[in-house]
Amino acid sequence: MERPTVLIVSDDAEFLRAIYSRWQTEGNSPALLTDEGAHPFDLAIVGGTRLSLDTLQRFAKPIIHVSRSNGHPSQFTGVIEIPDVDGWPDLVVTVAKHILERDQAVSALARSVENHLHLERETSLGRYILEMRHNLNNALTSILGNSELMLMDESLSPNLRLQLETIRNMGMRMNEIMQRFSSLQKEIQLAEQQTANKLARGLASSI
């Protein structure tokens, strides 16, 4: 899965060091950026800065704001306020991890749904081919049988014989292609089951 990116916005060097040092204790940490112009990002952590949150809101990404608001709800949509108290780095990283895990689960579910829809279109075509296979086989049998019978006529002109041989050979090639669909149904059923399992796992992880 693609590594998430976290943008840390602060004018306070101590704030940046606190976030970096706390996240170093975690496994599978995200990519941490401090360039305000860097995008796209998955989550922003803001604190100790005069930058207005309006600037970051235009990216429509979740924002964690460390402030002295004592945990009061933010006036900005999508902003989680965390009070600037002892142990705030632990709280910030814990909340950030939950947000990133949720977003990754939602993205994985969306990809599973898209893949499922793509597979449904392919399996619909496969089912149609399987349904038509019997009729096509009957037609090919008739073409091959009649062409063979006609080629037994020794009075045929060279040009007509050549045309009949072409019809027979093309019929044989088509017959070979149709034989390859003999295992298509099992392959479709297996693919459907695998996609259903992936979709179920995606739904479970997003809950």
Secondary structure, DSSP 4 states (H G I P E B T S, - for coil): -PPPEEEEE-S-HHHHHHHHHHHTTSSSPPEEE--TT----SEEEEES----HHHHHTT---EEEEESSTTPPPSSTTEEEEE--TTHHHHHHHHHHHHHHHHHHHHHHHHHHHHHHHHHHHHHHHHHHHHHHHHHHHHHHHHHHHHHHHHT-TT--HHHHHHHHHHHHHHHHHHHHHHGGGGHHHHHHHHHHHHHHHHHHHHHHH-
